Amino acid sequence: MGQSVPPPYYPSAEYEIPRVNPISSGYPNQPYRAPGVPQGPYAQQSYPGMAMYPQAAYVGQTGVTVQPTVFMTPTPQATPMPDYMCYSIFTLLCCCLPLGIAATICSCNTRDANLSGQRELAMSSSRAALILNNVALCFGILIITAATIVILYVYEVFD
């Protein structure tokens, strides 16, 4: 592919060269260390001004076992509780704004509890959302009916 042949390799006494060359490129394998550095993945280094720390435990000191971290992820329920989100948005926009806001918040809490697997919280939030939605709908129907009667009375439709 237009590449030149690699230069010849002359082994040096400073580097270790493995006998087997698994790479078929023609280049020899290089060791993963510099000359004069001890071989091994955990070679301890000393920095200027710092003493080497002992690797053994002190007398009377016990070892510490670190337990692995376990992550618990809740699973969504097989039969989630109804969240009444559409009903809440309808009562928010068309019936009673304050009760509709409260019902929408309860619906969001129900949805979150369903996703996190908290059945009891989902049941109570769902029940609260349904009650708030029904009260808001009744209140909205009463307000609209009363406003319609007052407007018809003001314009003297009832004679």
Backbone as a printed PyTorch tensor [residue, N CA C, xyz], in Angstrom:
tensor([[[  0.8220,  -1.1910,   0.0000],
         [  0.0000,   0.0000,   0.0000],
         [  0.8580,   1.2440,   0.0000]],

        [[  1.9750,   1.1860,  -0.5460],
         [  2.8120,   2.3540,  -0.6640],
         [  3.6520,   2.6230,   0.5610]],

        [[  3.7310,   1.6840,   1.5220],
         [  4.5360,   1.8980,   2.7180],
         [  5.9070,   1.2560,   2.5210]],

        [[  6.8680,   1.8650,   3.1300],
         [  8.2150,   1.3260,   3.0000],
         [  8.4320,   0.2010,   3.9960]],

        [[  9.4180,  -0.5720,   3.7690],
         [  9.7700,  -1.6750,   4.6350],
         [ 10.3710,  -1.1030,   5.9160]],

        [[ 10.0480,  -1.6780,   7.0900],
         [ 10.5790,  -1.1270,   8.3320],
         [ 12.0890,  -1.2910,   8.3900]],

        [[ 12.7490,  -0.3970,   9.1390],
         [ 14.2050,  -0.5000,   9.2570],
         [ 14.5780,  -1.7590,  10.0310]],

        [[ 15.7890,  -2.2390,   9.8340],
         [ 16.1860,  -3.4460,  10.5730],
         [ 16.2590,  -3.1610,  12.0680]],

        [[ 16.0310,  -4.2020,  12.8570],
         [ 15.9860,  -4.0660,  14.3110],
         [ 17.2350,  -4.6840,  14.8990]],

        [[ 17.8860,  -3.9210,  15.7300],
         [ 19.0710,  -4.4120,  16.4230],
         [ 18.7440,  -4.4690,  17.9070]],

        [[ 18.6620,  -5.6400,  18.4870],
         [ 18.2760,  -5.7290,  19.9060],
         [ 19.3060,  -5.0850,  20.8190]],

        [[ 18.8000,  -4.5060,  21.8990],
         [ 19.6380,  -3.8600,  22.8910],
         [ 19.5580,  -4.6630,  24.1800]],

        [[ 20.5530,  -4.5540,  24.9920],
         [ 20.5730,  -5.2860,  26.2560],
         [ 19.6490,  -4.6510,  27.2820]],

        [[ 19.1990,  -3.4050,  27.0890],
         [ 18.3550,  -2.7120,  28.0590],
         [ 16.8970,  -3.1520,  27.9940]],

        [[ 16.4530,  -3.6000,  26.8770],
         [ 15.0480,  -3.9240,  26.6810],
         [ 14.8410,  -5.4230,  26.6490]],

        [[ 13.6810,  -5.8420,  27.1910],
         [ 13.3040,  -7.2390,  27.0940],
         [ 12.4730,  -7.3980,  25.8400]],

        [[ 12.7540,  -8.4060,  25.0750],
         [ 12.0240,  -8.6350,  23.8440],
         [ 11.3730, -10.0080,  23.9420]],

        [[ 10.0480, -10.0740,  23.7960],
         [  9.3950, -11.3740,  23.8380],
         [  9.7940, -12.2110,  22.6200]],

        [[  9.7400, -13.5250,  22.7920],
         [ 10.1550, -14.4150,  21.7030],
         [  9.0860, -14.5290,  20.6300]],

        [[  7.8380, -14.4590,  21.0180],
         [  6.7550, -14.6330,  20.0590],
         [  6.2790, -13.2630,  19.6070]],

        [[  6.0840, -13.1030,  18.3210],
         [  5.6080, -11.8420,  17.7640],
         [  4.2130, -12.0680,  17.2010]],

        [[  3.1350, -11.8110,  18.0180],
         [  1.7790, -12.0690,  17.5190],
         [  1.3360, -11.0540,  16.4770]],

        [[  1.9840,  -9.9080,  16.3950],
         [  1.5970,  -8.8920,  15.4280],
         [  2.2960,  -9.2210,  14.1150]],

        [[  1.5340,  -9.3170,  13.0480],
         [  2.0970,  -9.7190,  11.7580],
         [  2.5250,  -8.5170,  10.9250]],

        [[  2.7770,  -7.3810,  11.5530],
         [  3.1410,  -6.1980,  10.7860],
         [  4.6260,  -6.1620,  10.4440]],

        [[  5.4180,  -6.9900,  11.0820],
         [  6.8450,  -7.0030,  10.8290],
         [  7.6280,  -6.2410,  11.8630]],

        [[  6.9530,  -5.4200,  12.6880],
         [  7.6370,  -4.6780,  13.7390],
         [  7.7050,  -5.5500,  14.9850]],

        [[  8.7950,  -5.4780,  15.7450],
         [  8.8760,  -6.2940,  16.9600],
         [  8.0300,  -5.6850,  18.0710]],

        [[  7.6330,  -6.5070,  19.0230],
         [  6.8850,  -6.0340,  20.1900],
         [  7.8130,  -5.2370,  21.0940]],

        [[  7.2740,  -4.2010,  21.6990],
         [  8.0430,  -3.3760,  22.6200],
         [  7.5450,  -3.6470,  24.0360]],

        [[  8.4310,  -3.6730,  25.0190],
         [  7.9670,  -3.8760,  26.3940],
         [  7.2530,  -2.6250,  26.8940]],

        [[  6.4800,  -2.7940,  27.9530],
         [  5.6870,  -1.7100,  28.5070],
         [  6.4130,  -0.9910,  29.6300]],

        [[  7.6910,  -0.9930,  29.6490],
         [  8.4080,  -0.3230,  30.7190],
         [  9.6230,   0.3800,  30.1520]],

        [[ 10.1180,   1.2990,  30.9280],
         [ 11.3300,   2.0070,  30.5390],
         [ 12.5340,   1.2690,  31.1110]],

        [[ 13.7000,   1.4830,  30.5520],
         [ 14.8770,   0.8040,  31.0990],
         [ 15.1760,   1.2620,  32.5130]],

        [[ 15.5090,   0.3150,  33.3830],
         [ 15.8770,   0.6310,  34.7570],
         [ 14.7100,   0.7180,  35.7110]],

        [[ 13.4620,   0.5250,  35.2540],
         [ 12.2860,   0.5930,  36.1100],
         [ 11.8680,  -0.8360,  36.4040]],

        [[ 11.5360,  -1.1640,  37.6590],
         [ 11.1440,  -2.5430,  37.9620],
         [  9.8770,  -2.9270,  37.2140]],

        [[  9.8190,  -4.1740,  36.7750],
         [  8.6790,  -4.6670,  36.0160],
         [  7.5480,  -5.0010,  36.9860]],

        [[  6.3300,  -4.7500,  36.5910],
         [  5.1610,  -5.1030,  37.3970],
         [  4.1370,  -3.9920,  37.3490]],

        [[  2.8510,  -4.3580,  37.4790],
         [  1.8030,  -3.3430,  37.3880],
         [  1.7070,  -2.4490,  38.6160]],

        [[  2.2390,  -2.8940,  39.7670],
         [  2.0840,  -2.1110,  40.9800],
         [  3.4400,  -1.7020,  41.5480]],

        [[  4.3000,  -1.2140,  40.7360],
         [  5.6070,  -0.7610,  41.2260],
         [  5.4080,   0.5310,  42.0000]],

        [[  5.8820,   0.5670,  43.2480],
         [  5.6970,   1.7370,  44.0930],
         [  6.7510,   2.7770,  43.7480]],

        [[  6.2960,   4.0020,  43.5880],
         [  7.1950,   5.0910,  43.2400],
         [  7.4490,   5.9310,  44.4820]],

        [[  8.6440,   6.4580,  44.5820],
         [  8.9180,   7.3880,  45.6680],
         [  9.0970,   8.7710,  45.0540]],

        [[  8.4810,   9.7340,  45.6880],
         [  8.5480,  11.0980,  45.2070],
         [  9.5280,  11.8780,  46.0680]],

        [[ 10.1200,  12.9250,  45.5510],
         [ 11.0690,  13.7020,  46.3450],
         [ 10.3890,  14.3110,  47.5680]],

        [[ 11.0170,  14.1660,  48.7200],
         [ 10.4820,  14.7580,  49.9400],
         [  9.4590,  13.9000,  50.6400]],

        [[  9.1140,  12.7270,  50.0940],
         [  8.1200,  11.8580,  50.7170],
         [  8.7570,  10.5080,  51.0080]],

        [[  8.4940,   9.9850,  52.1800],
         [  9.0350,   8.6850,  52.5550],
         [  8.1350,   7.5930,  51.9950]],

        [[  8.7010,   6.4200,  51.8070],
         [  7.9290,   5.2770,  51.3470],
         [  7.0650,   4.7840,  52.5120]],

        [[  5.8320,   4.4650,  52.2410],
         [  4.9380,   3.9570,  53.2620],
         [  5.0760,   2.4470,  53.3310]],

        [[  4.9980,   1.8800,  54.5230],
         [  5.1230,   0.4250,  54.6330],
         [  3.8870,  -0.2540,  54.0470]],

        [[  4.0720,  -1.4130,  53.4720],
         [  2.9820,  -2.1400,  52.8370],
         [  2.2870,  -3.0840,  53.8060]],

        [[  2.9280,  -3.4640,  54.8930],
         [  2.3310,  -4.3900,  55.8440],
         [  1.5050,  -3.6180,  56.8690]],

        [[  0.5460,  -4.3230,  57.4840],
         [ -0.2930,  -3.7020,  58.5070],
         [  0.5070,  -3.5290,  59.7840]],

        [[  0.1140,  -2.5580,  60.6050],
         [  0.7580,  -2.3430,  61.8930],
         [  0.3510,  -3.4410,  62.8580]],

        [[  1.0890,  -3.5790,  63.9100],
         [  0.7940,  -4.5860,  64.9200],
         [ -0.5340,  -4.2390,  65.5850]],

        [[ -1.4160,  -5.2020,  65.6720],
         [ -2.7140,  -4.9770,  66.3050],
         [ -3.7470,  -4.3760,  65.3720]],

        [[ -3.3940,  -4.1430,  64.1410],
         [ -4.3270,  -3.5330,  63.1960],
         [ -4.9280,  -4.6390,  62.3410]],

        [[ -6.2250,  -4.5970,  62.1980],
         [ -6.9010,  -5.6120,  61.3890],
         [ -7.0990,  -5.0900,  59.9770]],

        [[ -7.2760,  -6.0080,  59.0620],
         [ -7.4980,  -5.6200,  57.6750],
         [ -8.9120,  -5.1170,  57.4570]],

        [[ -9.1150,  -4.3530,  56.4420],
         [-10.4150,  -3.7930,  56.1040],
         [-10.8850,  -4.4340,  54.8050]],

        [[-12.0670,  -4.9810,  54.8380],
         [-12.6520,  -5.5710,  53.6510],
         [-13.6670,  -4.5840,  53.0900]],

        [[-13.5230,  -4.2260,  51.8550],
         [-14.4360,  -3.2850,  51.2150],
         [-15.4730,  -4.0830,  50.4460]],

        [[-16.7190,  -3.8400,  50.7770],
         [-17.8050,  -4.5510,  50.1060],
         [-18.1490,  -3.8430,  48.8030]],

        [[-18.5350,  -4.5900,  47.7790],
         [-18.9130,  -3.9340,  46.5230],
         [-20.2260,  -3.1750,  46.6800]],

        [[-20.3770,  -2.1390,  45.9100],
         [-21.5860,  -1.3280,  45.9490],
         [-22.6980,  -2.0210,  45.1770]],

        [[-23.8620,  -2.0920,  45.7830],
         [-25.0130,  -2.7200,  45.1410],
         [-26.0160,  -1.6180,  44.8360]],

        [[-26.4030,  -1.5070,  43.5860],
         [-27.3730,  -0.5020,  43.1750],
         [-28.7370,  -1.1690,  43.0300]],

        [[-29.6990,  -0.6570,  43.7580],
         [-31.0590,  -1.1840,  43.6740],
         [-31.8620,  -0.2750,  42.7610]],

        [[-32.3470,  -0.8090,  41.6850],
         [-33.1630,  -0.0260,  40.7720],
         [-34.5910,  -0.5300,  40.8640]],

        [[-35.5120,   0.3410,  41.2460],
         [-36.9080,  -0.1010,  41.3460],
         [-37.4810,  -0.3510,  39.9620]],

        [[-38.3430,  -1.3290,  39.8910],
         [-38.9720,  -1.6620,  38.6140],
         [-40.3870,  -1.1080,  38.6060]],

        [[-40.8620,  -0.6700,  37.4490],
         [-42.2420,  -0.1770,  37.3690],
         [-43.2300,  -1.3060,  37.6810]],

        [[-44.3890,  -0.9330,  38.1620],
         [-45.3950,  -1.9130,  38.5450],
         [-45.9880,  -2.5770,  37.3100]],

        [[-46.4480,  -3.8110,  37.4840],
         [-47.0830,  -4.5240,  36.3750],
         [-48.4490,  -3.9110,  36.0700]],

        [[-49.1800,  -3.5280,  37.1030],
         [-50.4800,  -2.8720,  36.9140],
         [-50.4170,  -1.5150,  37.6030]],

        [[-50.0260,  -0.4690,  36.8770],
         [-49.9080,   0.8480,  37.5170],
         [-51.2750,   1.4370,  37.8500]],

        [[-51.2890,   2.2820,  38.8500],
         [-52.5070,   2.9850,  39.2450],
         [-52.8080,   4.0740,  38.2170]],

        [[-54.0860,   4.3470,  37.9560],
         [-54.4140,   5.4140,  36.9880],
         [-54.0050,   6.7700,  37.5430]],

        [[-53.4670,   7.6220,  36.6730],
         [-52.9990,   8.9180,  37.1580],
         [-53.9660,  10.0630,  36.8500]],

        [[-54.9610,   9.8620,  36.0290],
         [-55.9870,  10.8630,  35.7190],
         [-55.3930,  12.1830,  35.2220]],

        [[-54.3510,  12.1100,  34.4300],
         [-53.6700,  13.3260,  33.9650],
         [-54.5610,  14.1320,  33.0070]],

        [[-55.2200,  13.4630,  32.0690],
         [-56.0820,  14.1960,  31.1310],
         [-57.2470,  14.8650,  31.8540]],

        [[-57.8430,  14.1490,  32.7920],
         [-58.9320,  14.6990,  33.5950],
         [-58.4390,  15.9150,  34.3870]],

        [[-57.2230,  15.8370,  34.9260],
         [-56.6660,  16.9450,  35.7010],
         [-56.4180,  18.1630,  34.8300]],

        [[-55.9110,  17.9490,  33.6290],
         [-55.6650,  19.0830,  32.7310],
         [-56.9840,  19.7030,  32.2930]],

        [[-58.0100,  18.8750,  32.0530],
         [-59.3300,  19.4080,  31.6880],
         [-59.8880,  20.2750,  32.8160]],

        [[-59.8410,  19.7770,  34.0580],
         [-60.3710,  20.5790,  35.1710],
         [-59.5050,  21.8160,  35.4300]],

        [[-58.2200,  21.7240,  35.1230],
         [-57.3340,  22.8820,  35.2690],
         [-57.7480,  23.9900,  34.3080]],

        [[-58.0070,  23.6200,  33.0640],
         [-58.2900,  24.6330,  32.0430],
         [-59.7540,  25.0570,  31.9790]],

        [[-60.6740,  24.1500,  32.2650],
         [-62.0860,  24.4540,  32.0090],
         [-62.9510,  24.6420,  33.2490]],

        [[-62.5640,  24.1390,  34.3760],
         [-63.4770,  24.1610,  35.5190],
         [-63.0090,  25.0820,  36.6430]],

        [[-61.9770,  24.6760,  37.3470],
         [-61.5330,  25.4240,  38.5170],
         [-60.0130,  25.3890,  38.5560]],

        [[-59.3880,  26.5290,  38.3450],
         [-57.9360,  26.5990,  38.2340],
         [-57.2030,  26.1220,  39.4940]],

        [[-57.5240,  26.6020,  40.6970],
         [-56.7510,  26.1620,  41.8700],
         [-56.8550,  24.6560,  42.1350]],

        [[-58.0700,  24.1230,  42.0620],
         [-58.2340,  22.6910,  42.2850],
         [-57.6310,  21.8860,  41.1360]],

        [[-57.6650,  22.4300,  39.9320],
         [-57.0430,  21.7600,  38.7820],
         [-55.5310,  21.6880,  38.9310]],

        [[-54.9210,  22.7430,  39.4800],
         [-53.4700,  22.7130,  39.7180],
         [-53.1300,  21.6390,  40.7430]],

        [[-53.9040,  21.5760,  41.8290],
         [-53.6630,  20.5610,  42.8610],
         [-53.8650,  19.1550,  42.2960]],

        [[-54.8880,  18.9670,  41.4670],
         [-55.1350,  17.6540,  40.8680],
         [-54.0150,  17.2720,  39.8970]],

        [[-53.4850,  18.2360,  39.1540],
         [-52.3770,  17.9610,  38.2340],
         [-51.1210,  17.5640,  39.0040]],

        [[-50.8680,  18.2090,  40.1280],
         [-49.7040,  17.8450,  40.9610],
         [-49.8700,  16.4210,  41.4990]],

        [[-51.0700,  16.0730,  41.9510],
         [-51.3130,  14.7100,  42.4370],
         [-51.1690,  13.6960,  41.3060]],

        [[-51.5840,  14.0600,  40.1030],
         [-51.4330,  13.1610,  38.9620],
         [-49.9670,  12.9350,  38.6250]],

        [[-49.1630,  13.9930,  38.7000],
         [-47.7160,  13.8440,  38.4650],
         [-47.0770,  12.9820,  39.5470]],

        [[-47.5010,  13.1530,  40.8080],
         [-46.9870,  12.3160,  41.8930],
         [-47.3570,  10.8520,  41.6840]],

        [[-48.5730,  10.5990,  41.1810],
         [-48.9980,   9.2310,  40.8980],
         [-48.1300,   8.6200,  39.8090]],

        [[-47.8570,   9.3750,  38.7780],
         [-47.0340,   8.8720,  37.6740],
         [-45.6130,   8.5650,  38.1510]],

        [[-45.0430,   9.4510,  38.9780],
         [-43.6990,   9.2110,  39.5140],
         [-43.6590,   7.9860,  40.4230]],

        [[-44.6870,   7.8360,  41.2620],
         [-44.7380,   6.6860,  42.1650],
         [-44.9090,   5.3860,  41.3840]],

        [[-45.6720,   5.4180,  40.2990],
         [-45.8210,   4.2270,  39.4480],
         [-44.4830,   3.8370,  38.8350]],

        [[-43.7170,   4.8210,  38.3810],
         [-42.4370,   4.5190,  37.7440],
         [-41.4000,   4.0330,  38.7480]],

        [[-41.4790,   4.4890,  39.9960],
         [-40.4940,   4.0780,  40.9920],
         [-40.9140,   2.8380,  41.7610]],

        [[-42.1150,   2.3120,  41.4830],
         [-42.5450,   1.0710,  42.1170],
         [-43.1390,   1.2390,  43.4980]],

        [[-43.5410,   2.4310,  43.8910],
         [-44.1220,   2.6760,  45.2140],
         [-45.6400,   2.5940,  45.1070]],

        [[-46.1680,   1.4160,  45.3570],
         [-47.5940,   1.1540,  45.1450],
         [-48.4890,   1.9570,  46.0860]],

        [[-48.1410,   2.0270,  47.3710],
         [-48.9970,   2.7240,  48.3450],
         [-49.0660,   4.2240,  48.0400]],

        [[-47.9270,   4.8160,  47.7190],
         [-47.9150,   6.2420,  47.3790],
         [-48.7020,   6.5040,  46.0970]],

        [[-48.6070,   5.5990,  45.1350],
         [-49.3490,   5.7430,  43.8830],
         [-50.8530,   5.6510,  44.1410]],

        [[-51.2440,   4.7390,  45.0350],
         [-52.6780,   4.6040,  45.3350],
         [-53.2240,   5.8600,  45.9970]],

        [[-52.5020,   6.3980,  46.9830],
         [-53.0150,   7.5770,  47.6890],
         [-53.0140,   8.8070,  46.7760]],

        [[-51.9850,   8.9580,  45.9470],
         [-51.9470,  10.1110,  45.0350],
         [-53.0200,   9.9990,  43.9590]],

        [[-53.2760,   8.7820,  43.4940],
         [-54.3160,   8.5810,  42.4890],
         [-55.6930,   8.8980,  43.0590]],

        [[-55.9390,   8.4400,  44.2930],
         [-57.2220,   8.7180,  44.9410],
         [-57.3990,  10.2190,  45.1660]],

        [[-56.3310,  10.9000,  45.5890],
         [-56.4180,  12.3470,  45.8110],
         [-56.6610,  13.0890,  44.5050]],

        [[-56.0170,  12.6490,  43.4250],
         [-56.2250,  13.2980,  42.1300],
         [-57.6670,  13.1220,  41.6700]],

        [[-58.2240,  11.9250,  41.8470],
         [-59.6210,  11.6870,  41.4260],
         [-60.5860,  12.5360,  42.2420]],

        [[-60.3830,  12.6090,  43.5540],
         [-61.2840,  13.4060,  44.3990],
         [-61.1860,  14.8870,  44.0420]],

        [[-59.9600,  15.3950,  43.8700],
         [-59.8010,  16.8060,  43.4970],
         [-60.4200,  17.0970,  42.1340]],

        [[-60.2700,  16.1850,  41.1980],
         [-60.8630,  16.3880,  39.8720],
         [-62.3870,  16.4060,  39.9440]],

        [[-62.9780,  15.4850,  40.7190],
         [-64.4490,  15.4700,  40.8400],
         [-64.9640,  16.7280,  41.5300]],

        [[-64.2910,  17.1730,  42.5820],
         [-64.7050,  18.4040,  43.2770],
         [-64.5520,  19.6010,  42.3480]],

        [[-63.4450,  19.6600,  41.5990],
         [-63.2350,  20.7790,  40.6700],
         [-64.2920,  20.7810,  39.5700]],

        [[-64.6570,  19.6080,  39.0720],
         [-65.6850,  19.5380,  38.0250],
         [-67.0280,  20.0090,  38.5630]],

        [[-67.4190,  19.5450,  39.7560],
         [-68.6850,  19.9960,  40.3550],
         [-68.6700,  21.4930,  40.6290]],

        [[-67.5700,  21.9760,  41.1870],
         [-67.4440,  23.4060,  41.4590],
         [-67.5110,  24.2160,  40.1670]],

        [[-66.8430,  23.7440,  39.1260],
         [-66.8730,  24.4390,  37.8370],
         [-68.2580,  24.4580,  37.2170]],

        [[-68.9710,  23.3340,  37.3070],
         [-70.3440,  23.2900,  36.7570],
         [-71.2500,  24.2400,  37.5330]],

        [[-71.1000,  24.2840,  38.8590],
         [-71.9160,  25.2060,  39.6580],
         [-71.6070,  26.6660,  39.3190]],

        [[-70.3250,  27.0070,  39.1760],
         [-69.9400,  28.3870,  38.8490],
         [-70.4690,  28.7730,  37.4630]],

        [[-70.3130,  27.8960,  36.4970],
         [-70.7720,  28.2130,  35.1280],
         [-72.2930,  28.3370,  35.0880]],

        [[-72.9860,  27.4660,  35.8010],
         [-74.4590,  27.5470,  35.8420],
         [-74.9080,  28.8330,  36.5320]],

        [[-74.2850,  29.1630,  37.6440],
         [-74.6670,  30.3880,  38.3520],
         [-74.3520,  31.6190,  37.5150]],

        [[-73.1910,  31.6350,  36.8300],
         [-72.8400,  32.7840,  35.9920],
         [-73.8090,  32.9200,  34.8270]],

        [[-74.2380,  31.8140,  34.2670],
         [-75.1980,  31.8600,  33.1420],
         [-76.5410,  32.4020,  33.6150]],

        [[-77.0080,  31.9680,  34.7690],
         [-78.2830,  32.4680,  35.2990],
         [-78.1990,  33.9530,  35.6020]],

        [[-77.0800,  34.4070,  36.1930],
         [-76.9190,  35.8260,  36.5020],
         [-76.8870,  36.6430,  35.2100]],

        [[-76.1980,  36.1960,  34.1970],
         [-76.1150,  36.9390,  32.9250],
         [-77.4860,  37.0050,  32.2540]],

        [[-78.2170,  35.8900,  32.2720],
         [-79.5570,  35.8920,  31.6780],
         [-80.5070,  36.8020,  32.4610]],

        [[-80.3510,  36.8870,  33.7850],
         [-81.1880,  37.7610,  34.5940],
         [-80.8500,  39.2310,  34.3480]],

        [[-79.5350,  39.5330,  34.1500],
         [-79.1280,  40.9120,  33.9200],
         [-79.6730,  41.4060,  32.5770]],

        [[-79.6480,  40.5690,  31.5880],
         [-80.1370,  40.9710,  30.2590],
         [-81.6400,  40.7690,  30.1280]],

        [[-82.3420,  40.5380,  31.2070],
         [-83.7890,  40.4160,  31.3030],
         [-84.3510,  39.4150,  30.3300]],

        [[-83.7410,  38.2600,  30.2600],
         [-84.2660,  37.1930,  29.4230],
         [-85.4710,  36.5590,  30.1110]],

        [[-85.4200,  36.4870,  31.4680],
         [-86.5440,  35.9490,  32.2330],
         [-87.5370,  37.0900,  32.4780]],

        [[-88.6780,  37.0500,  31.8950],
         [-89.6810,  38.1070,  32.1150],
         [-90.8590,  37.6360,  32.8430]]])
